[in-house]
Structures are given as C-alpha cells and as structure tokens.
Amino acid sequence: MQHEITKRCADSLRAFSLSKFGIQIKSSHAHELVAVYFGYSSRASLLADIKYQIENLSQAEIIVLVPTARILERRKELKLLPENLSEDLAEGVYLPLYEEKFISNTIWPPFDYLGLALADQQLNLRPLFFKDQKIQREGVEVETLEEGVRIKVYREYVSPSQILSFKKGTWAVFDIFELKRIAGYIGYVMSNHYWTEAEALNAALENIEKVGQWQTSRQNLAQMGDLSNVFYIGFPDWLKKQKNRESPLGDLARKRGFVDKIEMWPSFDNLDAYKDYLTNNHPPRGSMPTLENAWKTYQKFLKRKPSPKANNEMKLPAPQKNYTRTIVSVKNITPLHFSKRTIEKFVVGDEAWISWNGRKAIPVIITEVDERYYTFRIERPLKEFGNEHYLRLDEIRSTPELACLNCVTL
C-alpha cells in the first residue's frame, strides 16, 4: 500500500508540474521529491518505514507541512533536476491523498505556526485574563521525540489600560503539546497537553518545569528581551494598521490573493516562519519582497525608544467640537511627481496636512517620527478622529496646498 500511494503521488506531481508550469520531471526525481514532502531524506527510507505508513494519514488529527528549507535542501542534492522548477509543488504531491480521502483535515505550516494555533485554541477555552488583553511576548520551541514532537509555547499577555494606570497588567501562560507520529513525518495525533500560568514568563516556566520535570531552554526566552511591563505591538497587529494603505504593503496586510482568507495574520517571532507561511499560500507576484520590507520596517518600529511620558500619551483625547481646522478643498493643483518632492521637518505634536487624492486636504497631528515615516492622528472627519496612520516623509505637509501637491501615492 505504501508503494502504491507514493507512486500515485509521484505521478500526480509529474502531471501537475507539466500542466501548470510546462516542466517535465523524471520519474525517479518525482519519487524522491514525494519522499521529502512526507519528511524523509530519500524514497528508500520512506519505503523502509513500515511503522508510520502514509496510509495512516486518514487517522491523523493533525497534518503538518515539512519546512520549505528542508525541501529546498533536498532539491539541491538531486542531480539534473530542472533549474526552473517551481517551489510550489505541494499541491501536486498531496492531490491524490485528498481524492482518496487520506487527508480531510487542515494541513498546517511547520510546527511553530501549529503551536501558536493550538495555544490560541486553548486560550479560547479559558476566561480572559484582562478585558483588553494583548499578546506582548511569545515564543515557540519544537523538540523532536523518538515517536513524535513536543511543542512548547510561552506567552505573556498584557492589559494596556492597566499598564497605563501603573497596575500589574501582565499574565503568562506556558503550554506544552505532545504529538504522536502515526503517518510519515506529517501525520500526528495529540497525545498530551500540559499547561501552567503565572504573573510573569519566568515564573510560568519554573512552574511547568517543576510539574513535568522538563528542562526548557532559556535562550529563546532571553532573546525576547527584558521581561518588563513595556507594551509593544506584535507583527500581525502592526500589519493590521497598514490595511488602509493602497500600496503593496496594504495588499499584503489584507492578504489580497491569498489562499488563507482568515483576516488576521498568524503570530511568529521570525521572518523565516512568515516566509514559509507566505510560500504555502501561493501569494501574488511581489509579495515576498514586500514582506521582507515590511518586516524591516516593523523591526525599526520596535526599536523606537519611547519617551518617559509615552505611556501617558497613548490615551487619545476625546474629539472637541471647537476644533477650528476642517477639511479643505483645493482647486487647480497638479500633484508633483515623487522625484520632484521635498520633505518638511515635523516633530511630535506638530499640526500638519495630508491629501489622499490631491483635491482635499485633511488636518492631522504628528505622533511619531522616524527616518522614513511620519505617524499621525487624524482630526477630521470626526468619525475618523483619533485614527492613526503613517505615510512617507514627503507626503506630510504644512499647508493644504502643499499636501495636495504631495498627495499620497501608491
């Protein structure tokens, strides 16, 4: 049965590559590629594994993709493989498994993403720690066991409102999920789940070690930085703030053209995990460079050092009816090409103007400044009062006319 299933997958892969990409793959290469998509180093090792046969996928509760890096590494080892062969071959490999009902569950990206998703499921089963809780820090460790995998997920939650009120507004949870392997290196069932909680990550970590006698690495925890009460935004939440931008970054934030239509991005702590997630969603052309640029911008965002009064400034004032600045219509303005634009210098608290279309100018207040962007708070229209956005330095100007000249570009 093992041989029959892998042969169907190899034949499907060859047909898929030829029909979609016009590239013909040798039969021997197709069999080797199928083996690595099931987690094996070679076809021989796959066929020799009689304990975790692929036909057991129908019994698997969880199916996890092999990391892209491992597949690419194996492809380099295969001689005479077509140089222009696409990386998006998983569909061709797994198609027969869907047709024969061996796979009926969701296929997850690598274990890091799975661990965070499992932690989310557990979080939904527990009462909220805080009404306005956010994930402040998190980490995932994956440990390979003799007969499966152990995924350790630690998270620190924060209540921004309590932090701003100088109260103890953090809570930490440590989850350990043990998965038993039943089909190749991609099909698993949940065998155990352990968890503990405390006011801080270090305390939760100590609790789980006492209960389970596990020695958990502190390296990832240390890399998460000082475990203080300073709130910062995660990459998914940061991306969410970019959805209104009519640009490649906005398309990325909205998941335009993605297979995964779930509105929220998954939460990872490294760029490689996001690249794997992006690759597995067959993204539109140009998405990968946009993701890399977005990650660089996000990292710069995290490195900004807040002023001593930053916590007090996070609360937005209520709209005032006596605001004198209103939206201004400007006529006979031809927007400048970006190469001819100049940049004005603003500091936090300055009044400024923006224009989305070159015809109307909107009053804004500068809230953050870095070397590439101004972040601002909208004053008008009142229904958008307090909403924050950021634009390039040359798109924020001191008068309505200048704002229309340097209107926002895609």
Legacy VTK file of the C-alpha trace (Angstrom):
# vtk DataFile Version 3.0
C-alpha trace
ASCII
DATASET POLYDATA
POINTS 410 float
0.000 0.000 0.000
2.859 2.379 0.876
4.428 1.862 -2.546
1.093 2.304 -4.328
0.252 5.569 -2.581
3.672 7.124 -3.157
3.535 6.108 -6.834
0.203 7.903 -7.230
1.667 10.990 -5.579
4.750 10.892 -7.826
2.600 10.511 -10.964
0.389 13.359 -9.770
3.434 15.551 -9.159
4.765 14.953 -12.651
1.379 15.704 -14.244
0.929 18.809 -12.094
4.363 20.214 -12.969
3.836 19.595 -16.677
0.328 21.058 -16.872
0.878 24.097 -14.624
4.493 25.005 -15.326
5.284 23.158 -18.568
8.178 21.369 -16.858
8.720 17.623 -17.092
10.139 15.796 -14.071
11.823 12.411 -14.292
10.004 9.607 -12.513
12.924 8.905 -10.171
13.137 12.568 -9.198
9.397 12.737 -8.604
9.604 9.780 -6.190
12.461 11.438 -4.298
10.554 14.722 -4.070
7.463 12.927 -2.779
9.606 11.324 -0.064
10.886 14.675 1.180
7.349 16.140 1.188
6.498 13.329 3.614
9.540 14.199 5.730
12.028 11.524 4.616
15.557 12.001 3.366
15.023 9.584 0.454
12.490 7.275 -1.199
14.335 4.272 0.222
13.900 5.488 3.803
10.214 6.163 3.152
9.553 2.650 1.845
11.558 1.149 4.707
9.342 2.815 7.319
6.650 0.209 7.974
5.585 1.664 11.349
4.406 5.103 10.217
2.982 4.352 6.785
1.386 7.102 4.717
-1.950 5.262 4.556
-2.353 6.112 8.268
-2.967 9.747 7.306
-6.700 9.044 7.392
-6.341 8.555 11.172
-4.265 11.680 11.754
-5.747 14.515 13.790
-3.030 16.941 12.721
-1.130 17.161 9.436
1.940 19.393 9.328
3.899 20.521 6.278
7.605 19.820 6.016
9.580 23.112 6.289
10.373 24.666 2.928
14.081 24.885 3.773
14.346 21.115 4.141
12.645 20.559 0.776
14.916 23.062 -0.979
17.973 21.443 0.577
16.954 18.031 -0.766
16.267 19.524 -4.199
19.839 20.796 -4.362
21.082 17.262 -3.756
19.111 15.796 -6.661
21.225 15.995 -9.800
19.801 17.094 -13.157
16.609 18.469 -11.603
15.145 21.180 -13.905
16.642 24.530 -12.869
13.392 26.453 -13.387
11.267 24.007 -11.402
8.763 25.887 -9.229
8.830 25.712 -5.433
5.022 25.382 -5.323
4.705 21.633 -5.850
2.897 20.581 -2.663
-0.496 20.663 -4.370
0.656 18.113 -6.939
2.028 15.793 -4.248
-0.991 15.851 -1.947
-3.781 15.873 -4.546
-4.217 12.050 -4.665
-4.365 11.979 -0.859
-7.313 14.369 -0.932
-9.036 12.442 -3.698
-8.665 9.141 -1.825
-9.806 10.772 1.467
-6.492 10.108 3.211
-6.469 13.833 4.034
-9.631 15.542 5.220
-8.212 17.919 7.848
-6.408 21.228 7.509
-2.736 20.987 6.547
-0.714 23.211 8.867
2.510 25.052 8.090
5.562 23.989 10.150
5.314 23.287 13.886
5.931 26.861 15.057
2.693 28.020 13.459
0.848 24.910 14.669
1.999 25.509 18.245
0.672 29.074 18.223
-2.630 27.912 16.715
-3.002 25.237 19.417
-2.236 27.843 22.074
-4.938 30.070 20.563
-7.435 27.219 20.830
-6.587 26.737 24.490
-6.833 30.463 25.134
-10.373 30.473 23.748
-11.328 27.777 26.274
-10.162 29.902 29.223
-11.640 33.090 30.668
-9.941 36.304 29.566
-7.159 37.431 31.873
-7.907 41.064 31.005
-10.772 42.650 29.108
-8.330 44.410 26.766
-5.600 41.790 26.734
-2.961 41.659 24.026
-0.087 39.267 23.383
3.022 41.174 24.441
5.672 38.467 24.019
5.638 34.885 22.860
7.980 32.099 21.865
7.848 28.560 20.494
10.283 25.679 20.941
9.948 22.447 18.954
11.589 19.304 20.306
11.775 16.099 18.264
10.947 12.994 20.286
11.565 9.353 19.475
7.944 8.848 18.455
6.708 12.347 17.877
7.140 16.031 18.636
6.884 18.262 21.701
5.859 21.878 21.111
6.378 24.400 23.909
4.566 27.717 23.647
5.061 30.525 26.137
3.166 33.774 26.055
2.957 36.916 28.105
-0.333 38.789 27.922
-0.720 42.446 28.803
-3.533 44.840 29.603
-2.630 48.244 28.094
-5.216 50.029 30.261
-3.812 48.588 33.496
-0.226 49.271 32.453
-1.141 52.893 31.771
-2.693 53.022 35.250
0.544 51.697 36.774
-1.111 48.415 37.816
0.124 44.852 37.462
-1.248 44.178 33.999
0.649 41.096 32.794
-0.077 37.371 32.887
1.923 34.484 31.425
0.875 31.053 30.168
3.092 28.103 29.282
1.622 25.318 27.107
3.272 22.022 26.175
1.706 19.936 23.398
2.971 16.421 22.734
2.114 14.923 19.342
2.459 11.253 18.491
3.597 10.444 14.965
1.409 7.978 13.028
1.964 8.733 9.303
5.360 9.657 7.880
6.655 12.840 9.434
3.500 14.798 8.654
0.622 12.923 10.320
0.136 13.189 14.109
-2.374 12.749 16.919
-2.416 14.755 20.140
-1.121 12.586 22.979
-0.678 15.068 25.871
-1.225 18.680 26.782
0.226 20.357 29.895
-0.027 23.985 30.906
0.622 26.395 33.740
0.260 30.127 34.352
1.776 32.859 36.491
2.219 36.625 36.644
5.456 36.505 34.615
7.033 34.278 31.989
9.926 33.214 34.191
7.532 32.087 36.934
5.343 30.138 34.480
8.458 28.498 33.068
9.593 27.429 36.531
6.143 26.053 37.336
5.978 23.835 34.260
9.474 22.527 34.908
8.553 21.581 38.472
5.381 19.807 37.385
6.760 17.966 34.362
10.475 17.769 35.162
11.236 19.256 31.745
14.396 21.204 31.176
13.333 24.041 28.910
15.877 26.174 27.084
16.069 29.763 28.347
17.751 31.029 25.198
14.579 31.942 23.311
13.127 33.471 26.442
16.215 35.630 26.886
16.034 36.747 23.267
12.571 38.125 23.913
14.205 40.969 25.804
13.644 42.485 29.199
10.502 40.997 30.746
9.219 44.367 31.858
5.769 45.877 31.558
6.551 47.865 28.409
3.807 47.113 25.876
4.683 46.711 22.218
2.666 45.691 19.210
3.123 42.310 17.501
3.736 41.951 13.763
0.124 40.844 12.993
-1.280 43.862 14.863
1.265 46.140 13.198
0.239 44.794 9.778
-3.413 45.322 10.652
-2.688 49.040 10.958
-1.478 49.082 7.343
-4.682 47.718 5.763
-5.914 51.132 4.655
-2.800 51.799 2.586
-3.388 51.490 -1.138
0.040 50.015 -1.760
1.795 46.620 -1.875
2.057 46.816 1.927
-1.697 47.338 2.175
-2.315 44.389 -0.171
-0.061 42.234 1.999
-1.870 43.269 5.178
-5.248 42.475 3.585
-3.958 39.129 2.230
-5.013 40.096 -1.269
-4.894 36.973 -3.496
-4.011 34.620 -0.609
-5.332 31.078 -0.234
-5.717 31.720 3.511
-8.571 34.235 3.729
-8.574 34.457 7.532
-8.318 38.164 8.264
-5.641 38.018 10.966
-2.047 37.084 10.174
-0.505 34.288 12.266
1.871 35.264 15.047
5.525 34.268 14.574
8.727 35.642 16.057
10.945 35.426 12.981
10.909 36.317 9.289
11.645 32.777 8.026
8.413 31.481 9.561
6.469 34.239 7.769
8.221 33.368 4.501
7.112 29.732 4.893
3.571 30.890 5.609
3.612 33.165 2.558
5.019 30.472 0.256
2.342 27.981 1.307
-0.391 30.478 0.357
0.633 30.836 -3.319
0.984 34.637 -2.927
0.743 37.130 -5.804
3.965 38.167 -7.506
5.957 40.676 -5.485
4.577 39.589 -2.107
7.867 38.182 -0.815
9.910 41.415 -1.275
7.005 43.339 0.258
7.019 41.001 3.267
10.774 41.435 3.723
10.481 45.233 3.559
7.516 45.158 5.949
9.499 43.080 8.444
12.432 45.538 8.285
10.089 48.464 8.891
8.422 46.605 11.770
11.790 45.895 13.391
12.650 49.588 13.196
9.268 50.345 14.731
10.095 48.074 17.696
13.475 49.745 18.230
12.000 53.166 18.741
12.601 54.186 22.327
9.501 55.717 23.927
9.880 58.941 25.849
9.364 58.875 29.624
5.858 60.259 29.053
4.987 57.778 26.304
2.597 55.782 28.473
0.616 58.877 29.376
0.430 59.966 25.739
-1.073 56.713 24.464
-4.608 57.684 25.516
-6.321 59.632 22.758
-8.196 62.785 23.716
-11.907 62.911 23.069
-12.991 64.844 19.951
-13.584 68.503 20.655
-16.436 70.343 18.992
-14.474 73.581 18.841
-11.712 72.319 16.566
-11.006 75.148 14.154
-9.263 73.085 11.461
-11.536 71.404 8.941
-11.121 69.528 5.667
-10.045 71.971 2.944
-10.835 71.663 -0.775
-8.042 72.819 -3.070
-8.523 73.614 -6.758
-6.177 73.830 -9.731
-3.465 71.682 -8.159
-1.442 69.167 -10.168
0.304 66.672 -7.871
4.084 66.577 -8.212
5.999 63.523 -9.349
7.685 61.883 -6.354
11.141 62.712 -7.785
10.382 66.456 -7.534
9.044 66.444 -3.992
10.692 67.919 -0.942
10.431 66.965 2.719
9.382 69.203 5.589
10.588 68.626 9.135
7.989 67.987 11.845
8.217 66.949 15.480
5.718 65.123 17.673
2.719 67.349 18.374
3.003 69.481 15.211
-0.087 70.225 13.160
0.147 69.094 9.537
-1.923 68.185 6.474
-2.303 65.171 4.180
-4.209 64.561 0.975
-5.373 61.185 -0.306
-6.465 62.407 -3.742
-4.854 65.803 -4.466
-8.195 67.628 -4.166
-8.935 67.690 -0.425
-6.539 68.231 2.482
-7.129 66.597 5.873
-5.793 68.048 9.155
-3.605 65.720 11.223
-1.354 65.782 14.313
2.134 64.219 14.200
2.508 61.469 16.832
5.741 59.681 15.836
8.773 60.413 13.653
11.431 58.133 12.208
13.861 58.283 9.311
11.280 57.144 6.732
7.775 57.858 8.031
5.607 60.275 9.941
2.904 58.677 12.065
-0.101 60.934 12.602
-3.521 61.161 14.236
-6.484 62.280 12.123
-8.516 65.326 13.243
-11.192 65.318 10.547
-13.628 63.875 9.610
-14.834 63.413 13.189
-15.944 59.838 12.516
-12.249 59.023 11.951
-10.975 61.241 14.760
-8.082 59.653 16.603
-7.324 57.009 13.942
-3.590 56.639 13.441
-1.774 56.034 10.151
1.705 56.615 8.842
2.955 57.932 5.488
6.263 58.652 3.823
8.024 61.841 4.902
7.281 63.685 1.653
3.506 63.022 1.940
3.037 65.139 5.096
2.986 68.914 4.543
2.416 72.127 6.465
-0.410 73.615 4.358
-3.432 72.223 2.480
-1.962 73.328 -0.862
1.362 71.628 -0.256
-0.422 68.475 0.916
-2.353 68.290 -2.354
0.850 68.863 -4.327
2.455 65.932 -2.442
-0.665 63.781 -2.222
-0.389 60.142 -1.172
0.934 57.886 -3.929
0.516 54.142 -4.346
LINES 1 411
410 0 1 2 3 4 5 6 7 8 9 10 11 12 13 14 15 16 17 18 19 20 21 22 23 24 25 26 27 28 29 30 31 32 33 34 35 36 37 38 39 40 41 42 43 44 45 46 47 48 49 50 51 52 53 54 55 56 57 58 59 60 61 62 63 64 65 66 67 68 69 70 71 72 73 74 75 76 77 78 79 80 81 82 83 84 85 86 87 88 89 90 91 92 93 94 95 96 97 98 99 100 101 102 103 104 105 106 107 108 109 110 111 112 113 114 115 116 117 118 119 120 121 122 123 124 125 126 127 128 129 130 131 132 133 134 135 136 137 138 139 140 141 142 143 144 145 146 147 148 149 150 151 152 153 154 155 156 157 158 159 160 161 162 163 164 165 166 167 168 169 170 171 172 173 174 175 176 177 178 179 180 181 182 183 184 185 186 187 188 189 190 191 192 193 194 195 196 197 198 199 200 201 202 203 204 205 206 207 208 209 210 211 212 213 214 215 216 217 218 219 220 221 222 223 224 225 226 227 228 229 230 231 232 233 234 235 236 237 238 239 240 241 242 243 244 245 246 247 248 249 250 251 252 253 254 255 256 257 258 259 260 261 262 263 264 265 266 267 268 269 270 271 272 273 274 275 276 277 278 279 280 281 282 283 284 285 286 287 288 289 290 291 292 293 294 295 296 297 298 299 300 301 302 303 304 305 306 307 308 309 310 311 312 313 314 315 316 317 318 319 320 321 322 323 324 325 326 327 328 329 330 331 332 333 334 335 336 337 338 339 340 341 342 343 344 345 346 347 348 349 350 351 352 353 354 355 356 357 358 359 360 361 362 363 364 365 366 367 368 369 370 371 372 373 374 375 376 377 378 379 380 381 382 383 384 385 386 387 388 389 390 391 392 393 394 395 396 397 398 399 400 401 402 403 404 405 406 407 408 409
